[in-house]
Amino acid sequence: MTAALDINITKVETSKLLEMTLENIPFGKYFTDHMLEADYENGEWKNVEIKPYQPLLMEPSVAALHYGQAIFEGIKAYKDQDGNVAIFRPQDNFKRFNISAERMQMPTVPEEIFMEGMRMLIEIDKNWVPSMKDHSLYIRPFMFSSDPVIGVKPSETYKFMIILSPTGPYYTAPMKIYVEEKYTRAAPGGVGFSKNAGNYGASMLATAEAKKAGYDQVLWTDAFEHRYLQEVGTMNVFFIIGNTAVTPSLEEGTILAGVTRDSAMEVLKDMGLEVVEKKISIEDLMDAHRAGILYEVFGTGTAATISLIKELRYKDYVMHFDTDQWKIAPELKTRLTDIREGRAADTHGWMFKV
Ligand SMILES: *Cc1c(COP(=O)(O)O)cnc(C)c1O
């Protein structure tokens, strides 16, 4: 599928792994021995390199720091009981990365650099992939504009990189969520569907205010009426209403097309639920709650997989859930992690062998 990749490889002399243990390692804090780096210049990608993880040397004028052409992905690799390493659906992240790139007027990255570069990097750092339950290797591909020029225009040069971070169980307690009516994450015509750095920067004030009010995150609503539901924090959102799993549809371009979202839809169908993507308003949700058929609410994303929601507040209307009684979200989480960690058959063909 991928052509042989011409890569310059420089390895570390001694692995940092000799001085640490991967058990229960916190998310996003420690990085493996190596990283991948490539440069875009004169219309082509060159200098593809795997080398020791190290700081970057940049000019203060580097364009990404000023005008925000910066995109990323989040992917996970797992080691099964026999020591085989596999990546969860990286092809989907590759496609999404280039969709983000096009929206941000950045060059696309060729498949062999993204996919084969990632595979080779993980092969070199395979001792860093934890095999303990609920552990994984978090993969962070990213790209940023690198012209040392202050001027509002697309950069002519870019850097593409992949760094790797081993991670232990990412436990999140059931969350209290505030339905956002003041701030907006995404509007039609905007950049909500792209995984660009600015979306995160723009969301932090809303999250901070929700936290001050005693909530963990916000449930984003549409930009015009603050009625139609979008995402929960940086996760896609699902509602179990009767025997149907409902998730907001992607067509307006205001929602990030999560790989976990797509996987959850497939596994929920395997579990016998009807799955519906549609425009859903807070009134629809409150009606279902009043009727006693809003059973479960949860978020999906690569970092936490499934996050349960125990309270949802809209104005003065508060919906409480007893997450200990839930059947669907916990079963969905178990099924997804069993596939990823190699305990269940990969019937959907999601695992990409390293
Ligand atoms: C990354 C992300 C998600 C989740 O996507 P996954 O592919 O499932 O990790 C959801 N919403 C936003 C805003 C995101 O950035």
The ligand as a MOL file (V3000), in Angstrom:
LIG
                    3D

  0  0  0     0  0            999 V3000
M  V30 BEGIN CTAB
M  V30 COUNTS 15 15 0 0 0
M  V30 BEGIN ATOM
M  V30 1 C -10.2470 15.1820 18.3900 0
M  V30 2 C -11.6100 15.6780 18.6770 0
M  V30 3 C -12.6970 14.8170 18.8930 0
M  V30 4 C -12.5620 13.3220 18.9760 0
M  V30 5 O -12.0520 12.7330 17.8230 0
M  V30 6 P -11.4360 11.2650 17.9200 0
M  V30 7 O -10.9860 10.9900 16.5210 0
M  V30 8 O -12.5120 10.3670 18.3600 0
M  V30 9 O -10.3240 11.3250 18.9060 0
M  V30 10 C -13.9560 15.3640 19.0880 0
M  V30 11 N -14.1300 16.7010 19.0990 0
M  V30 12 C -13.1250 17.5640 18.9160 0
M  V30 13 C -13.3840 19.0170 18.9410 0
M  V30 14 C -11.8340 17.0820 18.6920 0
M  V30 15 O -10.8260 17.9390 18.5110 0
M  V30 END ATOM
M  V30 BEGIN BOND
M  V30 1 1 1 2
M  V30 2 1 2 3
M  V30 3 2 2 14
M  V30 4 1 3 4
M  V30 5 2 3 10
M  V30 6 1 4 5
M  V30 7 1 5 6
M  V30 8 2 6 7
M  V30 9 1 6 8
M  V30 10 1 6 9
M  V30 11 1 10 11
M  V30 12 2 11 12
M  V30 13 1 12 13
M  V30 14 1 12 14
M  V30 15 1 14 15
M  V30 END BOND
M  V30 END CTAB
M  END
